[in-house]
C-alpha cells in the first residue's frame, strides 16, 4: 500500500461504522466501549487518507466519540486539574518544537496526528468516565472485551498465522524468536501487544470487591491479560507485568512511600557511583538473564547521553550515527526503544521533562486521591492503588519501548482514569445508586 493511499476493506469499514453508531447512541457511561473494541480489534492497516492526513479506524472512532459528546451536551462537566494541564503543556511542546525544527508540511501532518490522538483520546475518556462507579464498571467491561483478543492470540500461537492480517498492517505469518512464536494480535508488534496486556493486569483488582460476579470478572481479566502478555514472548512486557505486580504488592508500604522512593533513589545513585559502567547498564545484565535485546536499550540510552548536545534544545531529525540499529523504513533514524528518549529526540529536553512531569503528576494524583479516601472501603482504596501500580508498569515499560499504534490510546486511557480519580473520588460515600460501588464484604457502600 502506498503511504498516501486509502486502505479499508468491507469488514473493517462495517465494524467501524457500527462502533461509531454505538458510540453516539449509547449512554455516556458505556460510550467508551466501542472505542475500546476498535482499539483491540482493528489494526492500523485500515486507514482513510484525506488530503494527506491519515485517519485510522481508531481516529475515526475518536471522531464519533466526540460527536456523541456534543450530541448529548456533555462537554461542560469536567474541571481541569493539574494532570490535565501538564498533559496539555506536554502535547503543545511536542507539537510546536517538532514543527519549528522541521518546517515542512510532513512535520505538520505528523504532529497533527499526534495531537489528535492525544487530545482526542485523553479528553474523550475524561468526559466519558467521571466517577468511581463509572470507572469500576468500565474495568469490568474491559476484562470481558479483551477475552476474544486473548483467544485470537491463542489461535495465532497454535497455527502460526495471525487472523488480524485480514485488516492489513500486520503480517499474516507470526514472527518466531528462539523457536517460539511471538504473537501480536491486532497490534503492530508483539512487544506492543504484550505491554497492552501486562499493563492492564493491575486494573482488574478493582472488580474483585463487587461480590462473586466481581471475582469472576477479575479472574477473567487477569487470565486474558496474562495470556496476551505471555504469548507475545517478549521480555519487555514480561518485566512490565512484574513491575505491575510489584506495585500492587507494595500496598502494605503505602504509608511509607516517601521513604521507599528516597531509598530507591539513593540506591540507584550509589550503584551508579560504584559501578564501572553506568547504572542503566543493568538493563543489559537483566536481559542476559531473561532474554531479549536489553543491550540495545543500553546502547540507545548511552547514545542519547553522548549526543545530548544534538537534541536537548529542539530534538533532532537525524540519529543514524547513534548506533547500528537503523530503521529500514527510516534510514535517518535508529530504533529508539525508549519513550523518554523518544520524547527528547522529537521535542527536545523541555518536552521530555514535561512528559516526565505528566507521569509525576499522575503519581501525585494517585497519592492525593488515596489520602482523600483514607476512610473509604478497602475496595475503593485498592482500586486507587491499582491505578498507581498500572502507572508504575507503564513508567518502567517506557525504558524499553517507545509507544505507537493502539497502545498509545491505552496509555491515555489510564491517565484519564487517574485524573478522574484525583478529581472526583472524594465523593465515594455518595454513590450514584447503581450498586456498583461495593466494599470487601460485597455490600454496596453507604
C-alpha positions as CSV (number, residue, x, y, z in Angstrom):
1,X,0.0,0.0,0.0
2,X,1.3,3.4,-0.9
3,X,1.9,5.8,2.0
4,X,-0.8,8.2,1.0
5,X,-3.4,5.7,-0.2
6,X,-6.7,4.7,1.4
7,X,-6.9,1.1,2.5
8,X,-10.2,0.0,4.0
9,X,-11.9,-3.4,3.4
10,X,-15.6,-4.1,3.9
11,X,-15.3,-5.8,7.2
12,X,-13.2,-3.0,8.7
13,X,-15.5,-0.3,7.4
14,X,-18.6,-2.1,8.5
15,X,-17.2,-2.7,12.0
16,X,-16.0,0.9,12.4
17,X,-19.3,2.4,11.3
18,X,-21.3,0.1,13.6
19,X,-19.0,1.1,16.5
20,X,-19.4,4.7,15.5
21,X,-23.2,4.5,15.7
22,X,-22.9,2.8,19.1
23,X,-20.6,5.5,20.4
24,X,-23.2,8.1,19.6
25,X,-26.3,6.3,20.7
26,X,-25.1,4.5,23.9
27,X,-25.4,6.3,27.2
28,X,-22.3,8.2,28.2
29,X,-21.1,5.8,30.9
30,X,-20.7,3.0,28.4
31,X,-19.9,5.0,25.3
32,X,-16.2,4.2,25.7
33,X,-16.9,0.6,24.8
34,X,-16.9,1.0,21.0
35,X,-13.7,2.9,21.2
36,X,-12.0,0.2,23.3
37,X,-13.4,-2.5,21.0
38,X,-11.8,-0.8,18.0
39,X,-8.6,-0.4,19.9
40,X,-8.4,-4.1,20.5
41,X,-9.6,-5.5,17.2
42,X,-8.9,-3.2,14.2
43,X,-5.3,-2.8,13.1
44,X,-3.8,0.5,11.9
45,X,-3.7,-1.1,8.4
46,X,-7.2,0.1,8.0
47,X,-6.8,3.8,7.1
48,X,-8.6,6.6,5.2
49,X,-6.4,9.3,3.6
50,X,-7.9,12.8,3.4
51,X,-5.6,15.3,1.9
52,X,-2.5,13.6,3.2
53,X,-4.0,13.2,6.7
54,X,-4.3,9.6,7.7
55,X,-7.4,8.6,9.6
56,X,-7.0,5.1,11.0
57,X,-10.2,3.5,12.2
58,X,-9.1,4.4,15.7
59,X,-9.1,8.0,14.8
60,X,-12.5,7.7,13.1
61,X,-13.9,6.3,16.3
62,X,-12.5,9.2,18.3
63,X,-14.3,11.5,16.0
64,X,-17.6,9.6,16.5
65,X,-17.0,9.7,20.3
66,X,-16.7,13.5,20.3
67,X,-19.8,13.8,18.1
68,X,-21.6,11.7,20.7
69,X,-20.4,14.0,23.5
70,X,-21.6,17.1,21.5
71,X,-24.9,15.5,20.7
72,X,-25.5,14.7,24.4
73,X,-24.4,18.2,25.5
74,X,-21.8,16.7,27.9
75,X,-18.8,19.0,27.4
76,X,-19.3,21.3,30.5
77,X,-18.9,18.9,33.4
78,X,-15.2,18.3,33.8
79,X,-13.0,20.7,35.7
80,X,-9.3,20.7,34.5
81,X,-6.9,19.6,37.2
82,X,-3.1,19.6,37.4
83,X,-2.8,16.3,35.4
84,X,-4.9,17.7,32.6
85,X,-2.9,21.0,32.5
86,X,0.5,19.4,32.4
87,X,-0.8,17.0,29.8
88,X,-1.8,19.9,27.6
89,X,1.6,21.5,28.0
90,X,3.4,18.3,27.0
91,X,1.3,17.9,23.9
92,X,1.7,21.6,23.0
93,X,5.5,21.4,23.4
94,X,5.8,18.2,21.4
95,X,3.7,19.8,18.7
96,X,5.4,23.2,18.4
97,X,9.0,22.2,18.8
98,X,8.9,19.4,16.2
99,X,7.2,21.7,13.6
100,X,9.5,24.6,14.2
101,X,12.5,22.4,13.8
102,X,11.5,20.7,10.6
103,X,9.5,23.4,8.9
104,X,7.8,21.0,6.5
105,X,4.3,20.1,5.7
106,X,5.1,16.5,6.5
107,X,6.1,17.6,10.0
108,X,2.8,19.4,10.4
109,X,0.9,16.3,9.3
110,X,2.9,14.2,11.8
111,X,2.2,16.5,14.7
112,X,-1.5,17.0,13.8
113,X,-1.9,13.2,14.1
114,X,0.0,13.2,17.4
115,X,-2.2,16.0,18.9
116,X,-5.4,14.5,17.5
117,X,-4.7,11.1,19.2
118,X,-3.5,12.7,22.4
119,X,-6.2,15.3,22.9
120,X,-8.9,13.3,21.3
121,X,-8.2,10.1,23.2
122,X,-7.3,11.5,26.6
123,X,-10.1,14.1,26.9
124,X,-12.7,11.8,25.4
125,X,-12.1,9.3,28.3
126,X,-12.0,12.2,30.8
127,X,-15.5,13.3,29.7
128,X,-17.0,9.8,29.4
129,X,-15.8,8.4,32.8
130,X,-16.4,10.7,35.7
131,X,-16.5,8.9,39.0
132,X,-15.7,5.7,40.8
133,X,-18.8,3.9,39.8
134,X,-18.3,4.5,36.1
135,X,-14.6,3.7,36.2
136,X,-15.2,0.5,38.1
137,X,-17.9,-0.6,35.6
138,X,-15.5,0.3,32.7
139,X,-12.8,-2.0,34.1
140,X,-15.3,-4.9,34.4
141,X,-16.4,-4.4,30.8
142,X,-12.8,-4.3,29.6
143,X,-12.0,-7.5,31.4
144,X,-14.5,-9.2,29.1
145,X,-13.7,-7.2,26.0
146,X,-10.1,-8.5,25.9
147,X,-11.1,-12.2,26.1
148,X,-11.6,-12.6,22.3
149,X,-8.2,-10.9,21.7
150,X,-6.5,-13.4,24.0
151,X,-8.3,-16.3,22.3
152,X,-7.2,-14.9,18.9
153,X,-3.6,-14.9,20.1
154,X,-4.0,-18.5,21.3
155,X,-5.2,-19.4,17.8
156,X,-2.2,-17.5,16.4
157,X,0.1,-19.4,18.7
158,X,-1.4,-22.7,17.6
159,X,-1.4,-22.0,13.8
160,X,1.5,-19.5,13.3
161,X,-0.9,-17.3,11.4
162,X,-2.4,-14.0,12.6
163,X,-6.2,-13.7,11.7
164,X,-6.0,-9.9,12.2
165,X,-3.9,-9.8,9.0
166,X,-7.2,-9.5,7.0
167,X,-7.2,-5.9,8.0
168,X,-3.6,-5.2,6.9
169,X,-0.9,-3.6,8.9
170,X,0.2,-6.8,10.5
171,X,1.9,-9.9,9.0
172,X,-0.1,-13.0,8.3
173,X,2.8,-15.1,9.5
174,X,3.7,-14.9,13.2
175,X,7.2,-13.9,14.0
176,X,9.5,-16.5,15.7
177,X,12.3,-15.9,18.2
178,X,14.3,-18.7,19.8
179,X,11.9,-21.3,18.4
180,X,8.8,-19.6,20.0
181,X,6.0,-17.8,18.2
182,X,5.8,-14.1,19.1
183,X,2.1,-13.4,18.8
184,X,0.9,-9.8,18.2
185,X,-2.9,-10.0,17.5
186,X,-4.1,-6.6,16.1
187,X,-1.0,-4.7,17.3
188,X,1.9,-3.6,15.1
189,X,4.4,-5.5,17.2
190,X,4.4,-8.4,19.7
191,X,6.0,-6.1,22.3
192,X,3.1,-3.6,22.0
193,X,0.6,-6.4,22.3
194,X,2.3,-7.9,25.4
195,X,2.7,-4.5,27.0
196,X,-1.0,-3.8,26.5
197,X,-1.9,-7.0,28.4
198,X,0.7,-6.6,31.1
199,X,-0.3,-3.0,32.0
200,X,-4.0,-4.0,32.3
201,X,-3.4,-6.6,34.9
202,X,-3.3,-4.3,38.0
203,X,-6.5,-2.6,36.9
204,X,-8.5,-5.8,37.3
205,X,-8.0,-5.9,41.0
206,X,-10.9,-3.4,41.5
207,X,-13.9,-5.6,40.5
208,X,-12.8,-8.3,43.0
209,X,-14.7,-6.4,45.7
210,X,-18.0,-6.5,43.9
211,X,-19.2,-9.9,45.1
212,X,-18.9,-13.2,43.3
213,X,-19.6,-11.7,39.9
214,X,-16.7,-9.2,40.5
215,X,-14.4,-12.0,41.5
216,X,-15.2,-13.9,38.3
217,X,-14.6,-10.7,36.2
218,X,-11.3,-10.2,38.0
219,X,-10.1,-13.7,37.3
220,X,-11.2,-13.5,33.7
221,X,-9.5,-10.2,33.1
222,X,-6.2,-11.2,34.7
223,X,-6.2,-14.5,32.9
224,X,-6.9,-12.9,29.5
225,X,-4.3,-10.1,30.0
226,X,-1.7,-12.7,31.2
227,X,-2.3,-14.8,28.1
228,X,-1.8,-11.8,25.9
229,X,1.5,-11.0,27.8
230,X,2.9,-14.5,27.7
231,X,2.1,-15.2,24.1
232,X,3.9,-12.0,22.9
233,X,7.1,-13.9,24.0
234,X,8.8,-10.6,24.8
235,X,10.9,-9.7,27.8
236,X,9.7,-6.1,27.9
237,X,6.1,-7.0,28.6
238,X,7.2,-9.6,31.0
239,X,9.1,-7.0,33.0
240,X,6.1,-4.6,32.8
241,X,3.9,-7.5,34.1
242,X,6.3,-8.0,37.0
243,X,6.5,-4.3,37.8
244,X,2.7,-4.1,37.9
245,X,2.6,-7.0,40.4
246,X,5.4,-5.3,42.5
247,X,3.4,-2.1,42.5
248,X,0.3,-4.0,43.8
249,X,2.5,-5.8,46.4
250,X,3.7,-2.5,47.8
251,X,0.3,-1.8,49.2
252,X,1.4,-2.6,52.8
253,X,4.1,0.1,52.5
254,X,1.7,2.8,51.2
255,X,2.1,5.0,54.3
256,X,5.9,4.9,53.9
257,X,6.2,5.5,50.1
258,X,8.2,8.7,50.7
259,X,10.9,6.6,52.5
260,X,10.7,3.9,49.8
261,X,11.2,6.5,47.0
262,X,14.2,8.1,48.7
263,X,15.7,4.7,49.4
264,X,15.4,3.7,45.8
265,X,16.9,7.0,44.6
266,X,19.9,6.8,47.0
267,X,20.4,3.1,45.9
268,X,20.4,4.0,42.2
269,X,22.8,6.9,42.7
270,X,25.1,4.7,44.9
271,X,25.1,2.0,42.2
272,X,26.0,4.5,39.6
273,X,28.9,5.7,41.6
274,X,30.4,2.3,42.5
275,X,29.7,0.5,39.2
276,X,32.3,0.6,36.4
277,X,29.5,1.0,33.8
278,X,26.6,3.5,34.1
279,X,23.7,2.3,36.2
280,X,21.5,1.8,33.2
281,X,23.8,-0.9,32.0
282,X,21.9,-3.1,34.5
283,X,19.2,-3.3,31.8
284,X,21.6,-5.2,29.6
285,X,22.6,-7.5,32.5
286,X,19.0,-8.3,33.2
287,X,18.5,-9.1,29.5
288,X,21.2,-11.7,29.7
289,X,19.2,-13.5,32.4
290,X,15.7,-13.3,30.9
291,X,16.4,-12.9,27.2
292,X,15.5,-10.1,24.9
293,X,17.5,-7.2,23.4
294,X,18.4,-5.3,26.6
295,X,21.8,-4.5,25.2
296,X,20.2,-2.3,22.5
297,X,18.2,-0.5,25.2
298,X,21.5,0.3,26.9
299,X,23.1,1.5,23.6
300,X,20.1,3.8,23.0
301,X,20.4,5.5,26.4
302,X,24.2,5.7,26.1
303,X,24.0,7.3,22.7
304,X,21.4,9.8,23.9
305,X,23.7,10.8,26.7
306,X,26.8,11.1,24.4
307,X,24.9,13.1,21.8
308,X,23.0,15.3,24.3
309,X,24.1,18.5,22.6
310,X,22.4,17.4,19.4
311,X,18.9,17.1,20.7
312,X,18.4,18.9,24.1
313,X,17.2,22.3,22.6
314,X,14.8,21.2,19.9
315,X,15.3,17.5,19.3
316,X,16.9,16.1,16.2
317,X,15.7,14.5,12.9
318,X,18.9,12.5,12.4
319,X,20.2,9.8,14.7
320,X,21.5,7.2,12.2
321,X,25.1,7.8,13.5
322,X,24.0,7.0,17.1
323,X,24.2,3.2,16.7
324,X,24.0,0.2,14.4
325,X,20.2,-0.5,14.5
326,X,19.0,1.9,11.8
327,X,15.3,1.5,10.9
328,X,15.0,0.2,7.3
329,X,11.8,2.3,6.8
330,X,13.6,5.4,8.2
331,X,17.3,5.2,7.3
332,X,17.9,8.6,9.1
333,X,17.0,7.1,12.5
334,X,17.9,4.3,14.8
335,X,15.3,2.3,16.6
336,X,14.8,4.4,19.7
337,X,13.4,1.8,22.1
338,X,12.9,4.3,25.0
339,X,9.9,6.5,25.3
340,X,11.7,9.1,27.4
341,X,14.5,9.5,24.8
342,X,11.9,9.4,22.0
343,X,10.2,12.4,23.6
344,X,13.6,14.2,23.7
345,X,14.5,13.4,20.1
346,X,11.1,14.6,18.9
347,X,10.7,17.7,21.1
348,X,13.9,18.4,23.0
349,X,14.6,18.4,26.7
350,X,11.6,20.6,27.6
351,X,9.2,18.1,26.0
352,X,11.0,15.2,27.7
353,X,10.7,16.9,31.1
354,X,7.0,17.7,30.5
355,X,6.4,14.0,29.7
356,X,8.1,13.0,32.9
357,X,6.0,15.7,34.7
358,X,2.8,14.1,33.3
359,X,3.9,10.8,35.0
360,X,5.0,12.6,38.2
361,X,1.7,14.5,38.5
362,X,-0.2,11.3,37.8
363,X,1.6,9.5,40.7
364,X,0.9,12.6,42.9
365,X,-2.7,12.3,41.9
366,X,-2.9,8.7,43.0
367,X,-1.4,9.7,46.3
368,X,-3.8,12.6,46.7
369,X,-6.8,10.5,45.9
370,X,-5.7,7.8,48.3
371,X,-5.3,10.3,51.1
372,X,-8.7,11.9,50.4
373,X,-10.3,8.4,50.6
374,X,-8.4,7.1,53.6
375,X,-11.7,6.1,55.3
376,X,-13.2,4.6,52.2
377,X,-13.9,0.8,51.9
378,X,-10.9,-1.3,51.1
379,X,-12.2,-2.0,47.6
380,X,-12.1,1.8,46.8
381,X,-8.6,2.3,48.2
382,X,-7.2,-0.7,46.5
383,X,-8.7,0.4,43.2
384,X,-6.9,3.7,43.5
385,X,-3.7,2.0,44.4
386,X,-4.1,-0.3,41.4
387,X,-4.2,2.7,39.1
388,X,-0.8,3.7,40.6
389,X,0.5,0.1,40.0
390,X,-0.5,0.2,36.4
391,X,1.1,3.6,36.1
392,X,4.3,2.2,37.5
393,X,4.2,-0.6,35.0
394,X,3.9,1.9,32.1
395,X,6.7,4.1,33.6
396,X,9.1,1.2,33.7
397,X,8.0,-0.1,30.3
398,X,8.9,3.3,28.8
399,X,12.6,2.4,29.5
400,X,12.4,-0.4,26.9
401,X,9.9,0.7,24.3
402,X,8.5,3.8,22.6
403,X,4.8,3.5,22.3
404,X,2.9,3.7,19.0
405,X,-0.3,2.2,17.4
406,X,-3.2,1.4,19.7
407,X,-1.1,1.1,22.8
408,X,-0.8,4.9,22.9
409,X,-4.6,5.2,23.4
410,X,-4.4,2.6,26.2
411,X,-1.8,4.9,27.9
412,X,-4.1,7.9,27.6
413,X,-7.0,5.8,29.0
414,X,-5.0,5.1,32.2
415,X,-4.0,8.8,32.6
416,X,-7.7,9.8,32.2
417,X,-8.7,7.3,34.9
418,X,-6.1,8.7,37.2
419,X,-7.2,12.3,36.5
420,X,-10.8,11.3,37.2
421,X,-9.7,9.6,40.5
422,X,-7.9,12.8,41.5
423,X,-10.8,15.0,40.8
424,X,-13.9,13.1,41.9
425,X,-13.2,10.1,44.1
426,X,-13.5,12.1,47.3
427,X,-17.3,11.8,47.0
428,X,-17.2,8.0,47.1
429,X,-19.6,8.0,50.1
430,X,-22.5,9.2,47.9
431,X,-22.7,6.5,45.1
432,X,-25.0,7.1,42.2
433,X,-27.3,4.4,43.2
434,X,-26.2,1.8,40.6
435,X,-24.9,-0.6,43.3
436,X,-21.6,-0.9,41.6
437,X,-19.6,0.6,44.5
438,X,-19.2,-2.2,47.0
439,X,-16.8,-2.9,49.9
440,X,-14.9,-6.0,50.7
441,X,-17.9,-7.7,52.1
442,X,-19.7,-7.4,48.8
443,X,-22.2,-4.9,50.1
444,X,-22.8,-1.5,48.5
445,X,-21.1,1.5,50.0
446,X,-23.5,3.6,52.1
